Amino acid sequence: MGRPRKALLDRTRIGRTALELIDETGDFTVPEVARRLGVQTASVYHHVDGRAGVIELVRGRVAEGLDAHTLDQRPWGAALEEWARSYRAAFAAHPRAIPMLTTSPVRAPRVLQQYERVAALLLDTGFAREVVMPIITGLDNIVLGSALDMSAPEEMWVVGEGVDAPRLALAQSATGADRSGQAFELALSGFLARCQELLEDGGPVGPAAHG
């Protein structure tokens, strides 16, 4: 028999299959990926550098949902705000992948290039070098925390009988729809305002910056 006209396995299929497993169960193993693809485990290892390599394929797959063109906007705050919204939407589509991706070093070239563009935006705007990574990390914390929250129940604090928490119950009843979205807008606007202060002060992040 001749060779198949189309390869049975490639990095795209591996990443897609691993993400499908994560969406379904919250995790994956390389043998599980191989079984779903109908190949031997060794064949998967031929294309990736172990489990860590598969995780980076998953990261790249999720990051395809980010719109890097938002970083071309000006001023810097508008660019960062729109990128954050795109980032949140991409990861909210795969909330079970977030714990895995946030505890693994970022090595995927396409993802690193997006962070390179964010770093360039901040540095070119005039932010001090010392605050760039805290800003990027802080934005990650807001976006990924909110993306996880989007998959949580709308009512996260259940005040049942026998629980004396009338103010909490009152606050919850007054919240309205989309608690997660309101929290994201509050956190993002406060974060960007603090970033503007850092830009104007040209100083460090932390208690020392407040005098």
CNS distance restraints for C-alpha pairs under 8 A (distance, minus, plus):
assign (resid   4 and name CA) (resid   8 and name CA) 7.95 0.50 0.50
assign (resid   9 and name CA) (resid  13 and name CA) 6.52 0.50 0.50
assign (resid   9 and name CA) (resid  14 and name CA) 7.35 0.50 0.50
assign (resid   9 and name CA) (resid  37 and name CA) 7.84 0.50 0.50
assign (resid   9 and name CA) (resid  43 and name CA) 7.96 0.50 0.50
assign (resid   9 and name CA) (resid  44 and name CA) 7.74 0.50 0.50
assign (resid  10 and name CA) (resid  14 and name CA) 6.38 0.50 0.50
assign (resid  10 and name CA) (resid  47 and name CA) 6.85 0.50 0.50
assign (resid  11 and name CA) (resid  15 and name CA) 6.12 0.50 0.50
assign (resid  11 and name CA) (resid  47 and name CA) 6.34 0.50 0.50
assign (resid  11 and name CA) (resid  48 and name CA) 7.36 0.50 0.50
assign (resid  11 and name CA) (resid  57 and name CA) 7.25 0.50 0.50
assign (resid  12 and name CA) (resid  16 and name CA) 6.12 0.50 0.50
assign (resid  12 and name CA) (resid  57 and name CA) 7.55 0.50 0.50
assign (resid  13 and name CA) (resid  17 and name CA) 5.98 0.50 0.50
assign (resid  14 and name CA) (resid  18 and name CA) 6.13 0.50 0.50
assign (resid  14 and name CA) (resid  33 and name CA) 6.94 0.50 0.50
assign (resid  14 and name CA) (resid  37 and name CA) 7.92 0.50 0.50
assign (resid  14 and name CA) (resid  44 and name CA) 7.40 0.50 0.50
assign (resid  14 and name CA) (resid  54 and name CA) 7.19 0.50 0.50
assign (resid  14 and name CA) (resid  57 and name CA) 7.59 0.50 0.50
assign (resid  15 and name CA) (resid  19 and name CA) 6.17 0.50 0.50
assign (resid  15 and name CA) (resid  54 and name CA) 6.21 0.50 0.50
assign (resid  15 and name CA) (resid  55 and name CA) 7.76 0.50 0.50
assign (resid  15 and name CA) (resid  57 and name CA) 4.76 0.50 0.50
assign (resid  15 and name CA) (resid  58 and name CA) 4.99 0.50 0.50
assign (resid  15 and name CA) (resid  61 and name CA) 6.66 0.50 0.50
assign (resid  16 and name CA) (resid  20 and name CA) 6.25 0.50 0.50
assign (resid  16 and name CA) (resid  58 and name CA) 6.96 0.50 0.50
assign (resid  16 and name CA) (resid  61 and name CA) 6.93 0.50 0.50
assign (resid  17 and name CA) (resid  21 and name CA) 6.39 0.50 0.50
assign (resid  17 and name CA) (resid  33 and name CA) 6.23 0.50 0.50
assign (resid  17 and name CA) (resid  36 and name CA) 7.43 0.50 0.50
assign (resid  17 and name CA) (resid  37 and name CA) 7.54 0.50 0.50
assign (resid  18 and name CA) (resid  22 and name CA) 6.27 0.50 0.50
assign (resid  18 and name CA) (resid  28 and name CA) 6.19 0.50 0.50
assign (resid  18 and name CA) (resid  33 and name CA) 5.88 0.50 0.50
assign (resid  18 and name CA) (resid  54 and name CA) 7.26 0.50 0.50
assign (resid  18 and name CA) (resid  58 and name CA) 6.72 0.50 0.50
assign (resid  19 and name CA) (resid  23 and name CA) 6.05 0.50 0.50
assign (resid  19 and name CA) (resid  58 and name CA) 5.73 0.50 0.50
assign (resid  19 and name CA) (resid  61 and name CA) 7.86 0.50 0.50
assign (resid  19 and name CA) (resid  97 and name CA) 7.55 0.50 0.50
assign (resid  20 and name CA) (resid  24 and name CA) 6.26 0.50 0.50
assign (resid  21 and name CA) (resid  25 and name CA) 5.92 0.50 0.50
assign (resid  21 and name CA) (resid  26 and name CA) 7.09 0.50 0.50
assign (resid  21 and name CA) (resid  27 and name CA) 6.46 0.50 0.50
assign (resid  21 and name CA) (resid  28 and name CA) 5.79 0.50 0.50
assign (resid  21 and name CA) (resid  33 and name CA) 7.79 0.50 0.50
assign (resid  22 and name CA) (resid  26 and name CA) 4.25 0.50 0.50
assign (resid  22 and name CA) (resid  27 and name CA) 4.51 0.50 0.50
assign (resid  22 and name CA) (resid  28 and name CA) 5.92 0.50 0.50
assign (resid  22 and name CA) (resid  96 and name CA) 6.26 0.50 0.50
assign (resid  22 and name CA) (resid  97 and name CA) 6.14 0.50 0.50
assign (resid  23 and name CA) (resid  27 and name CA) 7.91 0.50 0.50
assign (resid  23 and name CA) (resid  94 and name CA) 6.20 0.50 0.50
assign (resid  23 and name CA) (resid  95 and name CA) 7.67 0.50 0.50
assign (resid  23 and name CA) (resid  96 and name CA) 5.85 0.50 0.50
assign (resid  23 and name CA) (resid  97 and name CA) 7.02 0.50 0.50
assign (resid  25 and name CA) (resid  96 and name CA) 7.94 0.50 0.50
assign (resid  26 and name CA) (resid  96 and name CA) 5.06 0.50 0.50
assign (resid  26 and name CA) (resid  97 and name CA) 6.67 0.50 0.50
assign (resid  27 and name CA) (resid  96 and name CA) 7.91 0.50 0.50
assign (resid  27 and name CA) (resid  97 and name CA) 7.76 0.50 0.50
assign (resid  27 and name CA) (resid 100 and name CA) 7.99 0.50 0.50
assign (resid  28 and name CA) (resid  32 and name CA) 6.54 0.50 0.50
assign (resid  28 and name CA) (resid  33 and name CA) 7.11 0.50 0.50
assign (resid  29 and name CA) (resid  33 and name CA) 6.40 0.50 0.50
assign (resid  29 and name CA) (resid  51 and name CA) 7.39 0.50 0.50
assign (resid  30 and name CA) (resid  34 and name CA) 6.23 0.50 0.50
assign (resid  30 and name CA) (resid  41 and name CA) 6.63 0.50 0.50
assign (resid  30 and name CA) (resid  44 and name CA) 7.35 0.50 0.50
assign (resid  30 and name CA) (resid  50 and name CA) 7.72 0.50 0.50
assign (resid  30 and name CA) (resid  51 and name CA) 6.45 0.50 0.50
assign (resid  30 and name CA) (resid  54 and name CA) 7.96 0.50 0.50
assign (resid  31 and name CA) (resid  35 and name CA) 6.13 0.50 0.50
assign (resid  31 and name CA) (resid  40 and name CA) 7.79 0.50 0.50
assign (resid  31 and name CA) (resid  41 and name CA) 5.26 0.50 0.50
assign (resid  32 and name CA) (resid  36 and name CA) 6.23 0.50 0.50
assign (resid  33 and name CA) (resid  37 and name CA) 6.26 0.50 0.50
assign (resid  33 and name CA) (resid  41 and name CA) 7.96 0.50 0.50
assign (resid  34 and name CA) (resid  38 and name CA) 6.00 0.50 0.50
assign (resid  34 and name CA) (resid  39 and name CA) 5.14 0.50 0.50
assign (resid  34 and name CA) (resid  40 and name CA) 5.76 0.50 0.50
assign (resid  34 and name CA) (resid  41 and name CA) 5.16 0.50 0.50
assign (resid  34 and name CA) (resid  43 and name CA) 7.74 0.50 0.50
assign (resid  34 and name CA) (resid  44 and name CA) 6.37 0.50 0.50
assign (resid  35 and name CA) (resid  39 and name CA) 6.08 0.50 0.50
assign (resid  35 and name CA) (resid  40 and name CA) 7.17 0.50 0.50
assign (resid  35 and name CA) (resid  41 and name CA) 7.68 0.50 0.50
assign (resid  39 and name CA) (resid  43 and name CA) 6.53 0.50 0.50
assign (resid  39 and name CA) (resid  44 and name CA) 7.69 0.50 0.50
assign (resid  40 and name CA) (resid  44 and name CA) 7.08 0.50 0.50
assign (resid  41 and name CA) (resid  45 and name CA) 6.57 0.50 0.50
assign (resid  42 and name CA) (resid  46 and name CA) 6.29 0.50 0.50
assign (resid  43 and name CA) (resid  47 and name CA) 7.07 0.50 0.50
assign (resid  44 and name CA) (resid  48 and name CA) 6.49 0.50 0.50
assign (resid  45 and name CA) (resid  49 and name CA) 6.33 0.50 0.50
assign (resid  45 and name CA) (resid  50 and name CA) 5.99 0.50 0.50
assign (resid  48 and name CA) (resid  53 and name CA) 5.20 0.50 0.50
assign (resid  48 and name CA) (resid  54 and name CA) 6.38 0.50 0.50
assign (resid  49 and name CA) (resid  53 and name CA) 4.67 0.50 0.50
assign (resid  49 and name CA) (resid  54 and name CA) 7.42 0.50 0.50
assign (resid  50 and name CA) (resid  54 and name CA) 6.68 0.50 0.50
assign (resid  51 and name CA) (resid  55 and name CA) 6.27 0.50 0.50
assign (resid  52 and name CA) (resid  56 and name CA) 6.44 0.50 0.50
assign (resid  52 and name CA) (resid 104 and name CA) 7.94 0.50 0.50
assign (resid  53 and name CA) (resid  57 and name CA) 6.47 0.50 0.50
assign (resid  54 and name CA) (resid  58 and name CA) 6.28 0.50 0.50
assign (resid  55 and name CA) (resid  59 and name CA) 6.15 0.50 0.50
assign (resid  55 and name CA) (resid 100 and name CA) 7.91 0.50 0.50
assign (resid  55 and name CA) (resid 101 and name CA) 7.21 0.50 0.50
assign (resid  56 and name CA) (resid  60 and name CA) 6.12 0.50 0.50
assign (resid  56 and name CA) (resid 106 and name CA) 7.27 0.50 0.50
assign (resid  56 and name CA) (resid 107 and name CA) 6.52 0.50 0.50
assign (resid  56 and name CA) (resid 108 and name CA) 5.37 0.50 0.50
assign (resid  57 and name CA) (resid  61 and name CA) 6.15 0.50 0.50
assign (resid  57 and name CA) (resid 108 and name CA) 7.16 0.50 0.50
assign (resid  58 and name CA) (resid  62 and name CA) 6.22 0.50 0.50
assign (resid  59 and name CA) (resid  63 and name CA) 6.04 0.50 0.50
assign (resid  59 and name CA) (resid 101 and name CA) 6.67 0.50 0.50
assign (resid  59 and name CA) (resid 108 and name CA) 7.03 0.50 0.50
assign (resid  59 and name CA) (resid 111 and name CA) 7.67 0.50 0.50
assign (resid  60 and name CA) (resid  64 and name CA) 6.32 0.50 0.50
assign (resid  60 and name CA) (resid 108 and name CA) 6.17 0.50 0.50
assign (resid  60 and name CA) (resid 110 and name CA) 6.62 0.50 0.50
assign (resid  60 and name CA) (resid 111 and name CA) 6.36 0.50 0.50
assign (resid  61 and name CA) (resid  65 and name CA) 7.92 0.50 0.50
assign (resid  62 and name CA) (resid  90 and name CA) 6.32 0.50 0.50
assign (resid  62 and name CA) (resid  91 and name CA) 6.54 0.50 0.50
assign (resid  62 and name CA) (resid  94 and name CA) 7.36 0.50 0.50
assign (resid  63 and name CA) (resid  87 and name CA) 7.73 0.50 0.50
assign (resid  63 and name CA) (resid  90 and name CA) 6.63 0.50 0.50
assign (resid  63 and name CA) (resid  91 and name CA) 7.75 0.50 0.50
assign (resid  63 and name CA) (resid 111 and name CA) 6.63 0.50 0.50
assign (resid  64 and name CA) (resid  90 and name CA) 7.73 0.50 0.50
assign (resid  65 and name CA) (resid  86 and name CA) 7.30 0.50 0.50
assign (resid  65 and name CA) (resid  87 and name CA) 7.46 0.50 0.50
assign (resid  65 and name CA) (resid  89 and name CA) 7.63 0.50 0.50
assign (resid  65 and name CA) (resid  90 and name CA) 4.77 0.50 0.50
assign (resid  66 and name CA) (resid  83 and name CA) 7.40 0.50 0.50
assign (resid  66 and name CA) (resid  86 and name CA) 5.22 0.50 0.50
assign (resid  66 and name CA) (resid  87 and name CA) 5.29 0.50 0.50
assign (resid  66 and name CA) (resid  89 and name CA) 7.92 0.50 0.50
assign (resid  66 and name CA) (resid  90 and name CA) 5.93 0.50 0.50
assign (resid  67 and name CA) (resid  83 and name CA) 6.69 0.50 0.50
assign (resid  67 and name CA) (resid  86 and name CA) 5.93 0.50 0.50
assign (resid  67 and name CA) (resid  87 and name CA) 7.69 0.50 0.50
assign (resid  68 and name CA) (resid  72 and name CA) 7.83 0.50 0.50
assign (resid  68 and name CA) (resid  83 and name CA) 6.94 0.50 0.50
assign (resid  68 and name CA) (resid 114 and name CA) 6.56 0.50 0.50
assign (resid  69 and name CA) (resid  73 and name CA) 7.68 0.50 0.50
assign (resid  70 and name CA) (resid  79 and name CA) 5.47 0.50 0.50
assign (resid  70 and name CA) (resid  80 and name CA) 7.68 0.50 0.50
assign (resid  70 and name CA) (resid  82 and name CA) 5.83 0.50 0.50
assign (resid  70 and name CA) (resid  83 and name CA) 5.47 0.50 0.50
assign (resid  71 and name CA) (resid  79 and name CA) 4.72 0.50 0.50
assign (resid  71 and name CA) (resid  80 and name CA) 6.59 0.50 0.50
assign (resid  71 and name CA) (resid  82 and name CA) 7.78 0.50 0.50
assign (resid  71 and name CA) (resid  83 and name CA) 6.38 0.50 0.50
assign (resid  71 and name CA) (resid 117 and name CA) 7.20 0.50 0.50
assign (resid  71 and name CA) (resid 118 and name CA) 7.09 0.50 0.50
assign (resid  71 and name CA) (resid 121 and name CA) 7.57 0.50 0.50
assign (resid  72 and name CA) (resid  79 and name CA) 6.56 0.50 0.50
assign (resid  73 and name CA) (resid  78 and name CA) 6.48 0.50 0.50
assign (resid  73 and name CA) (resid  79 and name CA) 4.79 0.50 0.50
assign (resid  74 and name CA) (resid  78 and name CA) 6.13 0.50 0.50
assign (resid  74 and name CA) (resid  79 and name CA) 5.97 0.50 0.50
assign (resid  75 and name CA) (resid  79 and name CA) 6.63 0.50 0.50
assign (resid  76 and name CA) (resid  80 and name CA) 6.17 0.50 0.50
assign (resid  76 and name CA) (resid 121 and name CA) 6.75 0.50 0.50
assign (resid  76 and name CA) (resid 122 and name CA) 7.25 0.50 0.50
assign (resid  76 and name CA) (resid 125 and name CA) 6.94 0.50 0.50
assign (resid  77 and name CA) (resid  81 and name CA) 5.96 0.50 0.50
assign (resid  77 and name CA) (resid 192 and name CA) 6.75 0.50 0.50
assign (resid  78 and name CA) (resid  82 and name CA) 6.16 0.50 0.50
assign (resid  79 and name CA) (resid  83 and name CA) 6.11 0.50 0.50
assign (resid  80 and name CA) (resid  84 and name CA) 6.04 0.50 0.50
assign (resid  80 and name CA) (resid 118 and name CA) 7.71 0.50 0.50
assign (resid  81 and name CA) (resid  85 and name CA) 6.42 0.50 0.50
assign (resid  81 and name CA) (resid 188 and name CA) 7.57 0.50 0.50
assign (resid  81 and name CA) (resid 192 and name CA) 8.00 0.50 0.50
assign (resid  82 and name CA) (resid  86 and name CA) 6.30 0.50 0.50
assign (resid  83 and name CA) (resid  87 and name CA) 5.98 0.50 0.50
assign (resid  84 and name CA) (resid  88 and name CA) 6.05 0.50 0.50
assign (resid  84 and name CA) (resid 139 and name CA) 7.37 0.50 0.50
assign (resid  84 and name CA) (resid 143 and name CA) 6.44 0.50 0.50
assign (resid  85 and name CA) (resid  89 and name CA) 6.27 0.50 0.50
assign (resid  85 and name CA) (resid 143 and name CA) 7.81 0.50 0.50
assign (resid  86 and name CA) (resid  90 and name CA) 6.25 0.50 0.50
assign (resid  87 and name CA) (resid  91 and name CA) 6.40 0.50 0.50
assign (resid  87 and name CA) (resid 143 and name CA) 6.91 0.50 0.50
assign (resid  88 and name CA) (resid  92 and name CA) 5.86 0.50 0.50
assign (resid  88 and name CA) (resid 143 and name CA) 5.23 0.50 0.50
assign (resid  88 and name CA) (resid 144 and name CA) 6.56 0.50 0.50
assign (resid  88 and name CA) (resid 146 and name CA) 7.15 0.50 0.50
assign (resid  88 and name CA) (resid 147 and name CA) 5.46 0.50 0.50
assign (resid  89 and name CA) (resid  93 and name CA) 6.45 0.50 0.50
assign (resid  89 and name CA) (resid 147 and name CA) 7.18 0.50 0.50
assign (resid  90 and name CA) (resid  94 and name CA) 7.37 0.50 0.50
assign (resid  91 and name CA) (resid  95 and name CA) 6.03 0.50 0.50
assign (resid  91 and name CA) (resid  97 and name CA) 7.89 0.50 0.50
assign (resid  91 and name CA) (resid  98 and name CA) 7.08 0.50 0.50
assign (resid  91 and name CA) (resid 144 and name CA) 7.10 0.50 0.50
assign (resid  91 and name CA) (resid 147 and name CA) 6.03 0.50 0.50
assign (resid  92 and name CA) (resid 147 and name CA) 4.44 0.50 0.50
assign (resid  92 and name CA) (resid 148 and name CA) 6.52 0.50 0.50
assign (resid  92 and name CA) (resid 150 and name CA) 6.62 0.50 0.50
assign (resid  92 and name CA) (resid 151 and name CA) 7.39 0.50 0.50
assign (resid  94 and name CA) (resid  98 and name CA) 7.25 0.50 0.50
assign (resid  95 and name CA) (resid 147 and name CA) 6.58 0.50 0.50
assign (resid  95 and name CA) (resid 148 and name CA) 5.48 0.50 0.50
assign (resid  95 and name CA) (resid 151 and name CA) 6.93 0.50 0.50
assign (resid  96 and name CA) (resid 100 and name CA) 7.88 0.50 0.50
assign (resid  97 and name CA) (resid 101 and name CA) 6.15 0.50 0.50
assign (resid  98 and name CA) (resid 102 and name CA) 5.93 0.50 0.50
assign (resid  98 and name CA) (resid 144 and name CA) 7.07 0.50 0.50
assign (resid  98 and name CA) (resid 148 and name CA) 7.44 0.50 0.50
assign (resid  99 and name CA) (resid 103 and name CA) 6.37 0.50 0.50
assign (resid 100 and name CA) (resid 104 and name CA) 6.54 0.50 0.50
assign (resid 101 and name CA) (resid 105 and name CA) 7.85 0.50 0.50
assign (resid 101 and name CA) (resid 106 and name CA) 7.99 0.50 0.50
assign (resid 106 and name CA) (resid 111 and name CA) 7.56 0.50 0.50
assign (resid 106 and name CA) (resid 112 and name CA) 7.09 0.50 0.50
assign (resid 107 and name CA) (resid 111 and name CA) 7.64 0.50 0.50
assign (resid 107 and name CA) (resid 112 and name CA) 6.77 0.50 0.50
assign (resid 108 and name CA) (resid 112 and name CA) 6.17 0.50 0.50
assign (resid 109 and name CA) (resid 113 and name CA) 6.14 0.50 0.50
assign (resid 110 and name CA) (resid 114 and name CA) 6.68 0.50 0.50
assign (resid 111 and name CA) (resid 115 and name CA) 6.58 0.50 0.50
assign (resid 112 and name CA) (resid 116 and name CA) 6.04 0.50 0.50
assign (resid 113 and name CA) (resid 117 and name CA) 6.29 0.50 0.50
assign (resid 114 and name CA) (resid 118 and name CA) 6.46 0.50 0.50
assign (resid 115 and name CA) (resid 119 and name CA) 6.13 0.50 0.50
assign (resid 116 and name CA) (resid 120 and name CA) 6.07 0.50 0.50
assign (resid 117 and name CA) (resid 121 and name CA) 6.06 0.50 0.50
assign (resid 118 and name CA) (resid 122 and name CA) 6.33 0.50 0.50
assign (resid 118 and name CA) (resid 136 and name CA) 7.72 0.50 0.50
assign (resid 119 and name CA) (resid 123 and name CA) 6.11 0.50 0.50
assign (resid 119 and name CA) (resid 132 and name CA) 6.47 0.50 0.50
assign (resid 119 and name CA) (resid 133 and name CA) 7.86 0.50 0.50
assign (resid 119 and name CA) (resid 136 and name CA) 7.79 0.50 0.50
assign (resid 120 and name CA) (resid 124 and name CA) 5.78 0.50 0.50
assign (resid 121 and name CA) (resid 125 and name CA) 6.07 0.50 0.50
assign (resid 122 and name CA) (resid 126 and name CA) 6.51 0.50 0.50
assign (resid 122 and name CA) (resid 127 and name CA) 5.57 0.50 0.50
assign (resid 122 and name CA) (resid 132 and name CA) 6.65 0.50 0.50
assign (resid 123 and name CA) (resid 127 and name CA) 5.22 0.50 0.50
assign (resid 123 and name CA) (resid 128 and name CA) 6.91 0.50 0.50
assign (resid 123 and name CA) (resid 129 and name CA) 6.77 0.50 0.50
assign (resid 123 and name CA) (resid 132 and name CA) 7.37 0.50 0.50
assign (resid 126 and name CA) (resid 199 and name CA) 6.79 0.50 0.50
assign (resid 127 and name CA) (resid 131 and name CA) 6.91 0.50 0.50
assign (resid 127 and name CA) (resid 132 and name CA) 6.88 0.50 0.50
assign (resid 127 and name CA) (resid 198 and name CA) 7.41 0.50 0.50
assign (resid 127 and name CA) (resid 199 and name CA) 5.30 0.50 0.50
assign (resid 127 and name CA) (resid 202 and name CA) 6.75 0.50 0.50
assign (resid 128 and name CA) (resid 132 and name CA) 6.86 0.50 0.50
assign (resid 128 and name CA) (resid 199 and name CA) 7.51 0.50 0.50
assign (resid 128 and name CA) (resid 202 and name CA) 6.06 0.50 0.50
assign (resid 128 and name CA) (resid 203 and name CA) 7.22 0.50 0.50
assign (resid 128 and name CA) (resid 204 and name CA) 7.94 0.50 0.50
assign (resid 130 and name CA) (resid 134 and name CA) 7.84 0.50 0.50
assign (resid 130 and name CA) (resid 204 and name CA) 6.68 0.50 0.50
assign (resid 131 and name CA) (resid 135 and name CA) 6.09 0.50 0.50
assign (resid 131 and name CA) (resid 204 and name CA) 6.32 0.50 0.50
assign (resid 131 and name CA) (resid 205 and name CA) 6.26 0.50 0.50
assign (resid 132 and name CA) (resid 136 and name CA) 6.26 0.50 0.50
assign (resid 133 and name CA) (resid 137 and name CA) 5.93 0.50 0.50
assign (resid 134 and name CA) (resid 138 and name CA) 5.86 0.50 0.50
assign (resid 134 and name CA) (resid 205 and name CA) 7.61 0.50 0.50
assign (resid 135 and name CA) (resid 139 and name CA) 6.12 0.50 0.50
assign (resid 135 and name CA) (resid 195 and name CA) 7.41 0.50 0.50
assign (resid 136 and name CA) (resid 140 and name CA) 6.23 0.50 0.50
assign (resid 137 and name CA) (resid 141 and name CA) 6.22 0.50 0.50
assign (resid 138 and name CA) (resid 142 and name CA) 6.37 0.50 0.50
assign (resid 139 and name CA) (resid 143 and name CA) 6.09 0.50 0.50
assign (resid 139 and name CA) (resid 188 and name CA) 7.89 0.50 0.50
assign (resid 139 and name CA) (resid 191 and name CA) 7.82 0.50 0.50
assign (resid 140 and name CA) (resid 144 and name CA) 5.82 0.50 0.50
assign (resid 141 and name CA) (resid 145 and name CA) 5.77 0.50 0.50
assign (resid 142 and name CA) (resid 146 and name CA) 6.05 0.50 0.50
assign (resid 142 and name CA) (resid 184 and name CA) 7.21 0.50 0.50
assign (resid 142 and name CA) (resid 187 and name CA) 6.86 0.50 0.50
assign (resid 142 and name CA) (resid 188 and name CA) 7.06 0.50 0.50
assign (resid 143 and name CA) (resid 147 and name CA) 6.07 0.50 0.50
assign (resid 143 and name CA) (resid 184 and name CA) 7.66 0.50 0.50
assign (resid 144 and name CA) (resid 148 and name CA) 6.23 0.50 0.50
assign (resid 145 and name CA) (resid 149 and name CA) 6.21 0.50 0.50
assign (resid 146 and name CA) (resid 150 and name CA) 6.19 0.50 0.50
assign (resid 146 and name CA) (resid 180 and name CA) 6.62 0.50 0.50
assign (resid 146 and name CA) (resid 181 and name CA) 7.87 0.50 0.50
assign (resid 146 and name CA) (resid 183 and name CA) 7.84 0.50 0.50
assign (resid 146 and name CA) (resid 184 and name CA) 6.07 0.50 0.50
assign (resid 147 and name CA) (resid 151 and name CA) 7.26 0.50 0.50
assign (resid 148 and name CA) (resid 152 and name CA) 6.96 0.50 0.50
assign (resid 149 and name CA) (resid 180 and name CA) 6.15 0.50 0.50
assign (resid 150 and name CA) (resid 180 and name CA) 5.93 0.50 0.50
assign (resid 150 and name CA) (resid 181 and name CA) 7.86 0.50 0.50
assign (resid 152 and name CA) (resid 156 and name CA) 7.37 0.50 0.50
assign (resid 154 and name CA) (resid 178 and name CA) 7.33 0.50 0.50
assign (resid 154 and name CA) (resid 179 and name CA) 6.72 0.50 0.50
assign (resid 154 and name CA) (resid 180 and name CA) 7.75 0.50 0.50
assign (resid 155 and name CA) (resid 172 and name CA) 7.79 0.50 0.50
assign (resid 159 and name CA) (resid 163 and name CA) 6.09 0.50 0.50
assign (resid 159 and name CA) (resid 164 and name CA) 7.99 0.50 0.50
assign (resid 159 and name CA) (resid 165 and name CA) 6.81 0.50 0.50
assign (resid 159 and name CA) (resid 168 and name CA) 7.93 0.50 0.50
assign (resid 159 and name CA) (resid 169 and name CA) 6.41 0.50 0.50
assign (resid 165 and name CA) (resid 169 and name CA) 6.33 0.50 0.50
assign (resid 166 and name CA) (resid 170 and name CA) 6.06 0.50 0.50
assign (resid 167 and name CA) (resid 171 and name CA) 6.08 0.50 0.50
assign (resid 168 and name CA) (resid 172 and name CA) 6.18 0.50 0.50
assign (resid 169 and name CA) (resid 173 and name CA) 6.19 0.50 0.50
assign (resid 170 and name CA) (resid 174 and name CA) 6.38 0.50 0.50
assign (resid 171 and name CA) (resid 175 and name CA) 6.34 0.50 0.50
assign (resid 172 and name CA) (resid 176 and name CA) 7.99 0.50 0.50
assign (resid 175 and name CA) (resid 179 and name CA) 6.63 0.50 0.50
assign (resid 178 and name CA) (resid 182 and name CA) 6.35 0.50 0.50
assign (resid 179 and name CA) (resid 183 and name CA) 6.20 0.50 0.50
assign (resid 180 and name CA) (resid 184 and name CA) 6.18 0.50 0.50
assign (resid 181 and name CA) (resid 185 and name CA) 6.26 0.50 0.50
assign (resid 182 and name CA) (resid 186 and name CA) 6.23 0.50 0.50
assign (resid 183 and name CA) (resid 187 and name CA) 6.10 0.50 0.50
assign (resid 184 and name CA) (resid 188 and name CA) 5.93 0.50 0.50
assign (resid 185 and name CA) (resid 189 and name CA) 5.98 0.50 0.50
assign (resid 186 and name CA) (resid 190 and name CA) 6.18 0.50 0.50
assign (resid 187 and name CA) (resid 191 and name CA) 6.00 0.50 0.50
assign (resid 188 and name CA) (resid 192 and name CA) 6.14 0.50 0.50
assign (resid 189 and name CA) (resid 193 and name CA) 6.16 0.50 0.50
assign (resid 190 and name CA) (resid 194 and name CA) 6.26 0.50 0.50
assign (resid 191 and name CA) (resid 195 and name CA) 6.23 0.50 0.50
assign (resid 192 and name CA) (resid 196 and name CA) 6.23 0.50 0.50
assign (resid 193 and name CA) (resid 197 and name CA) 6.50 0.50 0.50
assign (resid 194 and name CA) (resid 198 and name CA) 6.34 0.50 0.50
assign (resid 195 and name CA) (resid 199 and name CA) 6.23 0.50 0.50
assign (resid 196 and name CA) (resid 200 and name CA) 6.27 0.50 0.50
assign (resid 197 and name CA) (resid 201 and name CA) 5.99 0.50 0.50
assign (resid 198 and name CA) (resid 202 and name CA) 5.62 0.50 0.50
assign (resid 198 and name CA) (resid 203 and name CA) 6.14 0.50 0.50
assign (resid 198 and name CA) (resid 204 and name CA) 7.35 0.50 0.50
assign (resid 198 and name CA) (resid 205 and name CA) 7.43 0.50 0.50
assign (resid 199 and name CA) (resid 203 and name CA) 7.79 0.50 0.50
assign (resid 203 and name CA) (resid 209 and name CA) 6.29 0.50 0.50
assign (resid 204 and name CA) (resid 208 and name CA) 7.32 0.50 0.50
assign (resid 204 and name CA) (resid 209 and name CA) 5.67 0.50 0.50
assign (resid 205 and name CA) (resid 209 and name CA) 5.87 0.50 0.50
assign (resid 206 and name CA) (resid 210 and name CA) 7.44 0.50 0.50
assign (resid 207 and name CA) (resid 211 and name CA) 7.08 0.50 0.50
